[in-house]
Amino acid sequence: MSQADLPPIAVPEADAGRRNMTLLIQLRWLAVGGQLLTIFAVSMAMDIRPPLPPLLGAVAMLVAINIASLLLLQRGRAVTNIELTAALLFDVAALAWQLHHSGGLANPFASLFLLQVVIGAILLTPRSSWMIVAATLVAIAALRINPTPLVLPAPYASDPMGLYLAGSLVCFVLIAVLLVAFVTRISRNLRDRDAALASSRQRAAEEDHIVRMGLLASGAAHELGTPLSILSVLIGDWKAAPRLAKDREVQEDLADMDVAVQRCKAIVSGILMSAGEARGEAPQLTTMRASFNEIVAHTRAVRRPGTVEFNDRFGTDVAIVSDPALRQVIGNVLDNAAEVSPDWTSITTSRDGDMLVIEIADSGPGFSAEMLEGFGQPYRSTKGRPGGGLGLFLLVNVLRKLGGGASVSNRDAGGALVRIFLPISALARAEGDAA
C-alpha cells in the first residue's frame, strides 16, 4: 500500500485572507503586465507619447507592493482585513496616479476603479468596503484637477470620441474577464473558509463530547477502584484458605476470577492514566513490536485459541513511549471485531515510510452504507444498543490528536476492515526519556 492510498490528514485552516491576498498579488502582476503592454502599444504602435517617467514609476510601485505582499505571506500567519484594505488602497492610488498623467477622466480606463470597488466589496468588511468606495470617489474628484492631457497624433486627433469608445470597449472586456476569473476564485475561497469554520465547530463539539465522556469515565474508574481492590484481597484470602486450598476446581475458578479482577484493575489504571491522574509514574518505555505483541497477547487471552491472527510486517523495531489511550482504542476495535466475528479476527502492522499502518479485519457482516458514510461520528453503531458507536468515534479523535487518522471499508471476501495510520514520530521515544 502506498502513501497515496492513505486518507489525507486534513487540518483545514479558515484562512481565506491569505488566499485572497494571493489573488490580489496575481491580479497586480496582470496589471503590471497589462500596463507595460499598453504603454508600449500606445507609444510604438499608435505613436501617442505619454509621459513615461510617472507611468513607469507607478508600475514600479505596484511591483514593490507585490514584493511586500509576498513577504507578508511568508510570515505564515493569517492576513488581516487591514492588510487587505491597505493593499487595495495602494492599487487605487496607483491607478489614480497613472490616469492623472494620461488624460484624467478622459481616459477610458478610468472605469477600472469599478473593479477595485467590486473586489473590495467581496473581500473586506462593510466599513472597509465603503473606505474603498470613498477612496475611489476622492481619486475621481482629484482627476478633475489639472490632469495631464494626452497629445493625440493626426489620425486620432480628428476623432477623439472614436478612440475613447475603442478604449472603453477594451476596458469593458478587461473588467468582465477579470471579474469572472477572480470573483469566482474569491467566492470559492470564501466557501472554503465557511466549510473550514463549520469543521472547526464540529470538532469543538466532538472534543467537548470527549471531555464529558472522559470525566464520566474518570469518575467511574475512581468509584470502581475500591471494590476491585476489595475483591482482589478476598480472592487472595480464599485461595489461601485451608478448606479451599485442596479443592482444585475451586482454585482454578479463583485463578480465573483473579485474572479477571486484575484485568479490570488494569483497565481502571489505564483510564486514570489517560485522564492524567497516574501520579508518580514514569512514562512506560517500550518498542513498537513489544507494544503490539502485548496488545495481541491480551486479546488472545480473552478469546478462543486460534481465533486471533497477528501479522507483523513492521520491519525494523522502533523505541516508543506507550500511549494508554491509543492502546485502549485499538483494543476496543479488536473487541468489536471479535464480537461480530468470534471465529476469526486479524491485526496486521506495517510501515509505510514514516507512517505506522494498522489493519484490523474480521469476517462478520461488514459495515452498512450508513456506517461507511458517517464513520467517526458518535452513536453510529450496527449493534442497535444505547450508547453504542463510541468505539470508532474515540478511535478517530485519539488518532487525530496524534496527527493520524483512520478509514473503514468492507472486505471483498466479506467482513469489515479498519485501517489506522499514525506518524511514527508521534510515538517515538524522545532523546530525553529515560531508558
C-alpha positions as CSV (number, residue, x, y, z in Angstrom):
1,M,0.0,0.0,0.0
2,S,1.4,3.4,-1.0
3,Q,1.2,6.7,0.9
4,A,-1.3,7.9,-1.7
5,D,-3.8,5.1,-0.6
6,L,-4.0,6.5,2.9
7,P,-6.7,9.1,3.6
8,P,-5.2,12.5,3.9
9,I,-4.6,14.1,7.2
10,A,-6.6,17.2,6.7
11,V,-6.4,20.0,9.1
12,P,-8.3,22.7,7.2
13,E,-7.5,26.4,8.1
14,A,-10.1,29.1,8.0
15,D,-7.7,31.5,6.3
16,A,-9.3,33.0,3.2
17,G,-7.3,36.1,3.9
18,R,-4.0,34.5,2.7
19,R,-5.6,33.1,-0.4
20,N,-7.3,36.4,-1.2
21,M,-4.0,38.2,-0.8
22,T,-2.5,35.7,-3.2
23,L,-5.3,36.6,-5.7
24,L,-4.6,40.3,-5.3
25,I,-0.9,39.6,-6.0
26,Q,-1.8,37.7,-9.1
27,L,-4.2,40.5,-10.2
28,R,-1.5,43.1,-9.6
29,W,1.0,41.1,-11.7
30,L,-1.5,41.1,-14.5
31,A,-2.0,44.8,-14.1
32,V,1.8,45.4,-14.3
33,G,2.0,43.3,-17.5
34,G,-1.1,44.9,-19.0
35,Q,0.1,48.4,-18.2
36,L,3.6,47.8,-19.7
37,L,1.9,46.3,-22.8
38,T,-0.5,49.3,-23.1
39,I,2.4,51.8,-22.7
40,F,4.4,50.0,-25.4
41,A,1.4,49.8,-27.7
42,V,0.4,53.4,-27.3
43,S,4.0,54.7,-27.7
44,M,5.1,52.4,-30.5
45,A,2.1,51.3,-32.5
46,M,-0.2,54.3,-32.0
47,D,2.6,57.0,-31.9
48,I,1.0,58.6,-28.8
49,R,3.6,60.0,-26.4
50,P,2.5,59.6,-22.8
51,P,4.8,60.9,-20.0
52,L,6.8,57.7,-19.4
53,P,8.6,58.5,-16.0
54,P,5.4,58.9,-13.9
55,L,3.6,56.0,-15.6
56,L,6.6,53.6,-15.2
57,G,7.1,54.9,-11.7
58,A,3.6,53.7,-10.8
59,V,4.4,50.3,-12.4
60,A,7.5,50.2,-10.2
61,M,5.4,51.0,-7.1
62,L,3.0,48.1,-8.0
63,V,6.0,45.7,-8.2
64,A,7.2,47.0,-4.8
65,I,3.7,46.4,-3.3
66,N,3.7,42.9,-4.7
67,I,7.1,42.1,-3.2
68,A,6.0,43.5,0.1
69,S,2.8,41.4,-0.1
70,L,4.8,38.2,-0.8
71,L,7.0,38.9,2.2
72,L,3.8,39.3,4.2
73,L,2.6,35.9,3.1
74,Q,5.9,34.3,4.1
75,R,5.3,35.1,7.7
76,G,2.9,32.2,7.8
77,R,0.1,33.9,9.8
78,A,-3.3,35.0,8.7
79,V,-3.7,38.1,6.6
80,T,-5.9,40.7,8.3
81,N,-8.7,42.8,6.9
82,I,-6.5,45.9,7.5
83,E,-3.7,44.5,5.4
84,L,-6.1,43.7,2.5
85,T,-7.6,47.1,2.7
86,A,-4.2,48.8,2.6
87,A,-3.2,46.7,-0.5
88,L,-6.4,47.8,-2.3
89,L,-5.9,51.5,-1.3
90,F,-2.4,51.4,-2.8
91,D,-3.9,50.0,-6.0
92,V,-6.5,52.8,-6.1
93,A,-3.7,55.4,-5.6
94,A,-1.5,53.8,-8.3
95,L,-4.4,53.8,-10.8
96,A,-5.3,57.4,-10.0
97,W,-1.7,58.5,-10.5
98,Q,-1.5,56.8,-13.9
99,L,-4.8,58.3,-15.0
100,H,-3.7,61.8,-13.9
101,H,-0.7,61.6,-16.2
102,S,-2.7,60.1,-19.1
103,G,-5.7,62.3,-19.7
104,G,-7.6,62.1,-16.3
105,L,-11.3,61.2,-16.6
106,A,-11.0,61.4,-20.4
107,N,-9.0,58.2,-20.3
108,P,-11.4,55.3,-20.9
109,F,-9.5,53.1,-18.4
110,A,-10.9,55.2,-15.5
111,S,-13.6,52.5,-15.3
112,L,-11.1,50.2,-13.7
113,F,-12.0,51.9,-10.4
114,L,-15.2,49.8,-10.6
115,L,-13.1,46.6,-10.5
116,Q,-11.4,47.7,-7.3
117,V,-14.7,48.6,-5.7
118,V,-16.2,45.2,-6.5
119,I,-13.2,43.3,-5.2
120,G,-13.2,45.4,-2.0
121,A,-16.9,44.7,-1.5
122,I,-16.2,40.9,-1.7
123,L,-13.0,40.7,0.3
124,L,-13.4,43.3,3.0
125,T,-15.7,44.1,5.9
126,P,-18.5,46.6,5.2
127,R,-16.7,49.5,6.7
128,S,-13.5,48.8,4.8
129,S,-15.5,48.3,1.6
130,W,-17.0,51.8,2.0
131,M,-13.5,53.1,2.6
132,I,-12.5,51.8,-0.9
133,V,-15.6,53.5,-2.3
134,A,-14.7,56.8,-0.7
135,A,-11.1,56.4,-1.9
136,T,-12.2,55.9,-5.5
137,L,-14.5,58.9,-5.3
138,V,-11.7,61.1,-3.9
139,A,-9.5,59.8,-6.7
140,I,-12.1,60.6,-9.4
141,A,-12.6,64.1,-7.9
142,A,-8.8,64.6,-7.9
143,L,-8.6,63.6,-11.6
144,R,-10.6,66.7,-12.5
145,I,-7.9,68.9,-11.1
146,N,-5.4,69.8,-13.8
147,P,-4.8,66.3,-15.4
148,T,-2.0,65.9,-17.9
149,P,-3.7,65.7,-21.3
150,L,-2.6,63.2,-24.0
151,V,-1.4,64.8,-27.2
152,L,-3.0,62.8,-30.0
153,P,-1.4,62.4,-33.4
154,A,-3.2,63.4,-36.6
155,P,-5.0,60.1,-37.2
156,Y,-6.7,60.2,-33.8
157,A,-6.9,64.0,-33.1
158,S,-9.7,64.3,-35.7
159,D,-11.9,61.7,-34.0
160,P,-11.1,61.6,-30.2
161,M,-14.5,60.1,-29.4
162,G,-13.8,57.1,-31.7
163,L,-10.6,56.5,-29.8
164,Y,-12.4,56.8,-26.5
165,L,-15.1,54.3,-27.5
166,A,-12.4,51.8,-28.7
167,G,-10.6,52.2,-25.3
168,S,-13.9,51.8,-23.5
169,L,-14.6,48.5,-25.3
170,V,-11.1,47.2,-24.3
171,C,-11.6,48.3,-20.7
172,F,-15.1,46.6,-20.6
173,V,-13.7,43.3,-21.9
174,L,-10.8,43.6,-19.4
175,I,-13.1,44.2,-16.4
176,A,-15.5,41.5,-17.4
177,V,-12.8,38.8,-17.8
178,L,-11.1,39.8,-14.5
179,L,-14.3,39.9,-12.6
180,V,-15.4,36.5,-13.8
181,A,-12.0,34.9,-13.2
182,F,-11.1,36.5,-9.9
183,V,-14.5,36.9,-8.3
184,T,-15.2,33.2,-9.0
185,R,-12.0,32.2,-7.2
186,I,-12.6,34.6,-4.3
187,S,-16.1,33.1,-3.9
188,R,-14.6,29.7,-3.8
189,N,-12.1,30.8,-1.1
190,L,-15.0,32.2,1.0
191,R,-16.8,28.9,0.6
192,D,-13.7,27.0,1.7
193,R,-13.5,29.3,4.7
194,D,-17.1,28.6,5.7
195,A,-16.5,24.9,5.3
196,A,-13.4,25.1,7.5
197,L,-15.3,27.1,10.1
198,A,-18.1,24.5,10.1
199,S,-15.5,21.8,10.5
200,S,-13.9,23.6,13.4
201,R,-17.2,24.0,15.2
202,Q,-17.9,20.3,14.6
203,R,-14.5,19.4,16.0
204,A,-15.1,21.6,19.0
205,A,-18.4,19.9,19.7
206,E,-16.8,16.5,19.4
207,E,-13.9,17.4,21.7
208,D,-16.5,18.7,24.3
209,H,-18.3,15.4,24.0
210,I,-15.0,13.6,24.6
211,V,-14.2,15.8,27.6
212,R,-17.6,14.9,29.2
213,M,-17.1,11.2,28.5
214,G,-13.6,11.4,29.9
215,L,-14.9,13.0,33.1
216,L,-17.6,10.3,33.4
217,A,-15.0,7.5,32.8
218,S,-12.6,9.0,35.3
219,G,-15.3,9.2,37.9
220,A,-16.4,5.7,37.2
221,A,-12.8,4.5,37.4
222,H,-12.4,6.1,40.9
223,E,-15.6,4.5,42.1
224,L,-14.6,1.1,40.8
225,G,-11.1,1.2,42.3
226,T,-12.2,0.4,45.9
227,P,-14.5,-2.6,45.2
228,L,-11.9,-4.1,42.8
229,S,-9.2,-3.8,45.5
230,I,-11.6,-5.5,48.0
231,L,-12.3,-8.3,45.5
232,S,-8.6,-8.8,44.9
233,V,-7.9,-9.1,48.6
234,L,-10.9,-11.5,49.1
235,I,-9.8,-13.7,46.2
236,G,-6.3,-13.9,47.7
237,D,-7.7,-14.9,51.1
238,W,-9.9,-17.6,49.5
239,K,-7.0,-19.0,47.6
240,A,-5.0,-19.3,50.9
241,A,-7.9,-20.6,52.9
242,P,-7.2,-24.2,54.1
243,R,-10.6,-25.5,53.3
244,L,-10.4,-24.3,49.7
245,A,-6.7,-24.9,49.1
246,K,-7.3,-28.6,48.4
247,D,-10.2,-28.1,46.0
248,R,-8.6,-28.0,42.6
249,E,-11.7,-26.9,40.8
250,V,-12.4,-24.0,43.2
251,Q,-8.7,-23.0,42.9
252,E,-9.0,-22.9,39.1
253,D,-12.1,-20.7,39.4
254,L,-10.4,-18.4,41.8
255,A,-7.4,-18.1,39.5
256,D,-9.8,-17.1,36.6
257,M,-11.5,-14.6,38.9
258,D,-8.2,-13.2,39.9
259,V,-7.2,-12.7,36.3
260,A,-10.5,-11.0,35.5
261,V,-10.1,-8.7,38.5
262,Q,-6.6,-7.8,37.6
263,R,-7.7,-7.0,34.0
264,C,-10.4,-4.7,35.4
265,K,-7.8,-3.0,37.6
266,A,-5.5,-2.6,34.6
267,I,-8.4,-1.0,32.6
268,V,-9.2,1.3,35.5
269,S,-5.5,2.3,35.8
270,G,-5.4,2.9,32.0
271,I,-8.4,5.2,32.3
272,L,-6.9,7.2,35.1
273,M,-3.5,7.4,33.3
274,S,-5.3,8.7,30.1
275,A,-7.0,11.3,32.3
276,G,-3.7,12.4,33.6
277,E,-4.2,11.1,37.1
278,A,-1.5,8.4,37.2
279,R,0.7,10.4,39.7
280,G,4.3,9.5,40.4
281,E,4.6,7.1,37.5
282,A,7.3,7.4,34.8
283,P,6.2,7.1,31.1
284,Q,6.1,3.4,30.0
285,L,9.0,3.0,27.6
286,T,8.8,0.1,25.2
287,T,9.1,-0.7,21.5
288,M,6.6,-0.7,18.7
289,R,6.8,-4.5,18.3
290,A,6.7,-5.2,22.1
291,S,3.7,-2.9,22.4
292,F,1.6,-4.7,19.7
293,N,2.7,-8.1,21.0
294,E,1.3,-7.1,24.3
295,I,-2.0,-5.9,22.8
296,V,-2.3,-9.1,20.8
297,A,-1.4,-11.3,23.7
298,H,-4.1,-9.6,25.8
299,T,-6.6,-10.1,23.1
300,R,-5.8,-13.8,22.6
301,A,-6.0,-14.3,26.4
302,V,-9.7,-13.5,26.4
303,R,-10.6,-15.2,23.1
304,R,-10.8,-18.7,21.9
305,P,-7.4,-20.2,20.9
306,G,-6.6,-19.8,17.3
307,T,-9.2,-17.1,16.5
308,V,-6.8,-14.0,16.6
309,E,-4.3,-13.8,13.7
310,F,-1.4,-11.4,14.0
311,N,0.8,-10.4,11.0
312,D,3.9,-8.4,12.0
313,R,5.2,-6.6,8.9
314,F,6.5,-3.5,10.6
315,G,10.2,-4.2,9.9
316,T,12.9,-2.6,12.0
317,D,11.7,-2.1,15.5
318,V,11.4,1.5,17.0
319,A,11.6,2.6,20.6
320,I,8.4,4.3,21.6
321,V,6.6,5.7,24.7
322,S,3.4,3.6,25.1
323,D,0.2,5.7,24.9
324,P,-2.5,4.2,27.1
325,A,-5.3,5.9,25.2
326,L,-4.1,4.5,21.9
327,R,-3.8,1.0,23.3
328,Q,-7.3,1.3,24.7
329,V,-9.0,2.4,21.4
330,I,-7.1,-0.3,19.4
331,G,-8.3,-2.8,22.0
332,N,-11.8,-1.5,21.5
333,V,-11.6,-2.0,17.8
334,L,-10.3,-5.6,18.3
335,D,-13.1,-6.3,20.8
336,N,-15.7,-5.0,18.3
337,A,-14.2,-7.2,15.5
338,A,-14.2,-10.3,17.7
339,E,-17.8,-9.6,18.8
340,V,-19.2,-9.8,15.3
341,S,-16.6,-12.4,14.1
342,P,-15.8,-14.7,17.0
343,D,-14.1,-17.4,14.8
344,W,-11.5,-15.1,13.1
345,T,-10.1,-11.6,13.5
346,S,-6.8,-10.3,12.1
347,I,-4.5,-7.5,13.0
348,T,-1.7,-6.5,10.7
349,T,1.0,-3.9,11.4
350,S,3.2,-2.5,8.7
351,R,5.3,0.5,7.9
352,D,4.8,2.9,5.0
353,G,7.6,5.5,5.0
354,D,7.3,7.4,8.3
355,M,3.8,6.1,9.0
356,L,2.6,3.2,11.1
357,V,-0.3,1.3,9.4
358,I,-2.5,-1.0,11.4
359,E,-5.2,-3.1,9.7
360,I,-7.9,-4.9,11.7
361,A,-10.1,-7.2,9.8
362,D,-13.0,-9.6,10.6
363,S,-15.3,-12.0,8.7
364,G,-18.5,-10.5,10.1
365,P,-21.4,-8.8,8.3
366,G,-19.3,-5.7,7.5
367,F,-20.3,-2.0,7.7
368,S,-23.6,-0.7,6.4
369,A,-23.7,2.1,3.9
370,E,-24.8,4.5,6.7
371,M,-21.8,3.5,8.9
372,L,-19.4,4.0,6.0
373,E,-20.9,7.4,5.3
374,G,-21.0,8.5,8.9
375,F,-17.7,7.0,10.0
376,G,-16.2,8.7,13.1
377,Q,-19.5,10.2,14.2
378,P,-20.7,9.3,17.7
379,Y,-23.6,6.8,18.3
380,R,-23.3,5.3,14.8
381,S,-23.4,1.6,15.5
382,T,-24.6,-1.7,14.0
383,K,-25.3,-3.1,17.4
384,G,-28.5,-1.2,18.0
385,R,-28.0,-0.6,21.7
386,P,-28.0,2.7,23.7
387,G,-24.6,4.3,23.9
388,G,-23.1,2.2,21.1
389,G,-20.9,3.6,18.3
390,L,-18.4,5.3,20.6
391,G,-15.5,3.0,19.9
392,L,-14.8,4.3,16.4
393,F,-15.6,7.8,17.4
394,L,-13.0,7.7,20.2
395,L,-10.5,6.0,17.8
396,V,-10.8,8.8,15.3
397,N,-10.4,11.5,17.9
398,V,-7.4,9.9,19.7
399,L,-5.7,9.4,16.3
400,R,-6.4,13.0,15.3
401,K,-4.8,14.2,18.5
402,L,-1.7,12.3,17.5
403,G,-1.7,13.5,13.9
404,G,-3.0,10.3,12.3
405,G,-6.4,9.1,11.1
406,A,-8.4,6.0,10.2
407,S,-10.7,4.7,7.5
408,V,-13.2,1.9,7.2
409,S,-14.3,-0.3,4.4
410,N,-15.8,-3.7,3.6
411,R,-13.5,-6.6,2.5
412,D,-14.1,-8.3,-0.8
413,A,-14.0,-11.6,0.9
414,G,-16.7,-10.4,3.4
415,G,-16.3,-8.7,6.7
416,A,-15.0,-5.3,7.8
417,L,-11.6,-3.6,7.6
418,V,-10.5,-0.8,9.8
419,R,-7.3,0.9,8.7
420,I,-5.3,3.0,11.1
421,F,-2.4,5.2,10.1
422,L,-0.2,7.2,12.5
423,P,3.1,9.1,12.3
424,I,5.8,7.0,14.0
425,S,7.2,10.3,15.3
426,A,4.0,10.7,17.4
427,L,5.0,7.7,19.5
428,A,8.8,7.7,19.1
429,R,10.8,8.0,22.3
430,A,12.3,11.4,22.8
431,E,16.1,11.8,23.4
432,G,15.5,13.0,27.0
433,D,13.3,10.0,28.0
434,A,14.9,7.6,30.5
435,A,15.6,4.1,29.4
